[in-house]
Amino acid sequence: MKTDQLLELLKSKSIVIPQVIFKNYKKLDITTDEFLVLCYLININGKIAYNPKSLGINLGIDELEVLEVISNLEEKKVLQVLVEKNELGIIEEYISLDLLYNKLLMLLMNGESKVSDNTNIFEVFESEFGRTLSPMEYEYIKAWMEDGFTEDFLKSALKEAIYNGVPKLRYIDSILYEWRKKGYKTVDDIKKNPVKKEEKKEIFEYNWLDDKDE
């Protein structure tokens, strides 16, 4: 993508670049060209139709360049090209930026809490769950940390849930509640008091975040 083409695009219409993207785009491992295309996409109101030819015309670049940039952003898991049927039953393709917003949210949260082993706690959960966390799940995990649970403590609870075959935040929530009720404050406390199999079955689904008495 040529510089003069990009300048012409920026001059031709008013484009808003969110500060969070401007400050963090290098951490997403995207090129300047990819960053500028993203800036154009986030300024499109409503659903973003995946039409390389139309996008190329609006961006002032070749259609093949659009295809290459979108493909690269898909590989980097910054956006997705999804397929769905419209109201008339016609199959349409559109671009989803949910992955971008989730990554930015993760970067913001990671900036507020340092991870001791250089591994983002949110990435640990995503790795174990085998999928990207939703914004609500990010908030859930962040709330645990704000309530005083250390990252190692959360990893232990996650490990316990995986061991029991229930990799769900609600179940991890109940584990944290049980440990807190028993007075466990460190990972060493957990190791000194291993949970027996029969105890695991008794762990009930309790949402301590909604406990007004805590």
Secondary structure per residue as TSV (DSSP state, phi and psi in degrees):
chain	resnum	aa	ss	phi	psi
A	1	M	-	360.0	124.7
A	2	K	-	-79.0	146.8
A	3	T	H	-60.6	-41.0
A	4	D	H	-65.4	-30.2
A	5	Q	H	-67.6	-41.8
A	6	L	H	-67.4	-40.9
A	7	L	H	-63.0	-40.0
A	8	E	H	-63.2	-38.6
A	9	L	H	-63.3	-46.1
A	10	L	H	-65.8	-33.4
A	11	K	H	-77.6	-27.2
A	12	S	H	-73.6	-25.8
A	13	K	S	-152.2	160.4
A	14	S	-	-79.4	119.2
A	15	I	-	-120.8	127.0
A	16	V	-	-94.1	127.8
A	17	I	-	-109.9	106.6
A	18	P	-	-55.2	136.8
A	19	Q	H	-57.9	-37.8
A	20	V	H	-63.8	-34.7
A	21	I	H	-74.5	-42.2
A	22	F	H	-59.5	-40.5
A	23	K	H	-79.0	-24.3
A	24	N	H	-116.2	2.1
A	25	Y	G	-63.2	-30.3
A	26	K	G	-67.4	-30.7
A	27	K	G	-71.2	-17.4
A	28	L	G	-84.5	-2.7
A	29	D	T	60.4	45.1
A	30	I	-	-115.8	153.2
A	31	T	-	-80.0	169.5
A	32	T	H	-62.6	-40.1
A	33	D	H	-60.9	-45.1
A	34	E	H	-64.5	-38.3
A	35	F	H	-61.4	-45.2
A	36	L	H	-67.4	-37.2
A	37	V	H	-65.2	-40.1
A	38	L	H	-61.4	-41.0
A	39	C	H	-60.3	-37.6
A	40	Y	H	-67.7	-43.2
A	41	L	H	-64.7	-40.3
A	42	I	H	-71.3	-13.6
A	43	N	T	-91.7	0.3
A	44	I	S	-83.3	124.0
A	45	N	-	-76.9	136.9
A	46	G	S	78.5	-160.6
A	47	K	-	-68.2	136.6
A	48	I	E	-93.8	103.5
A	49	A	E	-67.8	135.9
A	50	Y	-	-89.1	93.3
A	51	N	-	-132.5	89.2
A	52	P	H	-51.3	-39.2
A	53	K	H	-65.3	-47.3
A	54	S	H	-64.7	-42.7
A	55	L	H	-62.1	-40.6
A	56	G	H	-61.9	-41.9
A	57	I	H	-63.9	-45.7
A	58	N	H	-67.7	-33.4
A	59	L	H	-85.1	-14.7
A	60	G	T	75.0	28.7
A	61	I	S	-130.3	170.6
A	62	D	-	-70.7	146.5
A	63	E	H	-58.0	-36.8
A	64	L	H	-65.0	-34.0
A	65	E	H	-66.4	-39.3
A	66	V	H	-61.3	-46.8
A	67	L	H	-59.3	-41.4
A	68	E	H	-66.5	-45.5
A	69	V	H	-64.0	-46.1
A	70	I	H	-62.4	-40.7
A	71	S	H	-62.7	-42.8
A	72	N	H	-64.1	-40.7
A	73	L	H	-68.5	-31.7
A	74	E	H	-66.8	-43.9
A	75	E	H	-62.8	-33.5
A	76	K	T	-85.5	2.6
A	77	K	T	57.4	43.8
A	78	V	S	-100.3	-28.0
A	79	L	-	-147.3	170.6
A	80	Q	E	-134.4	144.2
A	81	V	E	-102.7	112.7
A	82	L	E	-107.3	156.3
A	83	V	E	-121.1	133.4
A	84	E	E	-154.1	163.8
A	85	K	E	-92.7	138.0
A	86	N	-	-84.3	-173.2
A	87	E	T	-62.6	-23.3
A	88	L	T	-92.0	2.8
A	89	G	S	81.8	10.0
A	90	I	-	-88.2	132.8
A	91	I	E	-74.8	128.8
A	92	E	E	-129.1	152.8
A	93	E	E	-109.4	139.4
A	94	Y	E	-143.9	161.2
A	95	I	E	-99.2	128.2
A	96	S	E	-106.3	132.8
A	97	L	-	-104.7	15.9
A	98	D	H	-59.0	-39.0
A	99	L	H	-62.8	-39.1
A	100	L	H	-61.5	-48.3
A	101	Y	H	-66.2	-35.6
A	102	N	H	-65.6	-40.6
A	103	K	H	-65.2	-41.7
A	104	L	H	-65.4	-39.8
A	105	L	H	-62.4	-41.3
A	106	M	H	-63.9	-40.1
A	107	L	H	-64.4	-40.7
A	108	L	H	-64.6	-45.4
A	109	M	H	-67.3	-37.2
A	110	N	H	-66.5	-29.6
A	111	G	H	-70.5	-24.4
A	112	E	H	-87.1	-17.2
A	113	S	S	-139.0	122.7
A	114	K	-	-83.5	136.5
A	115	V	-	-98.7	125.1
A	116	S	T	-59.8	-36.1
A	117	D	T	-104.4	22.0
A	118	N	S	64.9	10.9
A	119	T	S	-108.4	121.5
A	120	N	-	-61.6	128.3
A	121	I	H	-59.3	-33.3
A	122	F	H	-68.8	-36.6
A	123	E	H	-66.9	-33.0
A	124	V	H	-62.8	-45.1
A	125	F	H	-64.9	-41.7
A	126	E	H	-63.4	-39.2
A	127	S	H	-64.3	-42.2
A	128	E	H	-73.1	-35.9
A	129	F	H	-78.8	-20.3
A	130	G	T	72.6	27.9
A	131	R	S	-162.5	169.0
A	132	T	-	-78.5	136.0
A	133	L	-	-72.6	149.9
A	134	S	-	-82.5	159.5
A	135	P	H	-54.6	-37.2
A	136	M	H	-66.2	-37.4
A	137	E	H	-68.0	-35.6
A	138	Y	H	-59.9	-45.1
A	139	E	H	-63.2	-37.4
A	140	Y	H	-61.5	-49.1
A	141	I	H	-66.1	-41.0
A	142	K	H	-61.1	-38.9
A	143	A	H	-63.8	-37.0
A	144	W	H	-59.8	-45.1
A	145	M	H	-66.6	-39.0
A	146	E	H	-67.0	-24.3
A	147	D	T	-84.6	0.1
A	148	G	T	109.2	-3.5
A	149	F	-	-76.9	127.8
A	150	T	-	-76.0	164.5
A	151	E	H	-63.8	-40.1
A	152	D	H	-63.8	-36.8
A	153	F	H	-64.0	-43.6
A	154	L	H	-65.9	-38.5
A	155	K	H	-63.9	-36.3
A	156	S	H	-66.7	-40.2
A	157	A	H	-67.2	-39.1
A	158	L	H	-62.9	-43.7
A	159	K	H	-61.7	-39.5
A	160	E	H	-64.0	-42.8
A	161	A	H	-65.5	-40.8
A	162	I	H	-63.3	-42.1
A	163	Y	H	-60.7	-36.1
A	164	N	T	-85.7	-2.4
A	165	G	T	75.5	22.4
A	166	V	-	-128.8	72.9
A	167	P	-	-79.1	68.0
A	168	K	-	-129.6	146.2
A	169	L	H	-63.1	-35.9
A	170	R	H	-61.3	-39.9
A	171	Y	H	-70.6	-41.1
A	172	I	H	-62.2	-37.1
A	173	D	H	-57.2	-43.8
A	174	S	H	-68.5	-35.1
A	175	I	H	-64.3	-45.6
A	176	L	H	-61.3	-39.4
A	177	Y	H	-63.5	-43.7
A	178	E	H	-64.1	-43.0
A	179	W	H	-65.4	-40.2
A	180	R	H	-66.3	-40.2
A	181	K	H	-62.9	-33.1
A	182	K	T	-83.3	-2.7
A	183	G	T	87.6	11.5
A	184	Y	-	-71.2	130.6
A	185	K	-	-122.1	-18.7
A	186	T	S	-133.1	168.0
A	187	V	H	-64.5	-32.2
A	188	D	H	-62.2	-36.6
A	189	D	H	-62.1	-37.4
A	190	I	H	-68.5	-44.0
A	191	K	H	-65.4	-33.0
A	192	K	H	-75.8	-18.0
A	193	N	S	-129.0	68.0
A	194	P	-	-58.4	141.7
A	195	V	-	-79.1	129.9
A	196	K	-	-79.6	159.7
A	197	K	H	-59.7	-40.6
A	198	E	H	-68.9	-27.4
A	199	E	H	-69.8	-36.1
A	200	K	H	-59.8	-37.0
A	201	K	H	-69.4	-23.1
A	202	E	H	-86.6	-10.6
A	203	I	-	-65.2	119.5
A	204	F	-	-99.7	166.0
A	205	E	-	-83.8	100.4
A	206	Y	-	-123.3	128.6
A	207	N	-	-98.9	95.1
A	208	W	G	-65.9	-18.9
A	209	L	G	-65.6	-25.9
A	210	D	G	-96.8	4.2
A	211	D	-	-79.8	108.8
A	212	K	T	-73.7	-15.7
A	213	D	T	-86.9	-14.6
A	214	E	-	-72.0	360.0
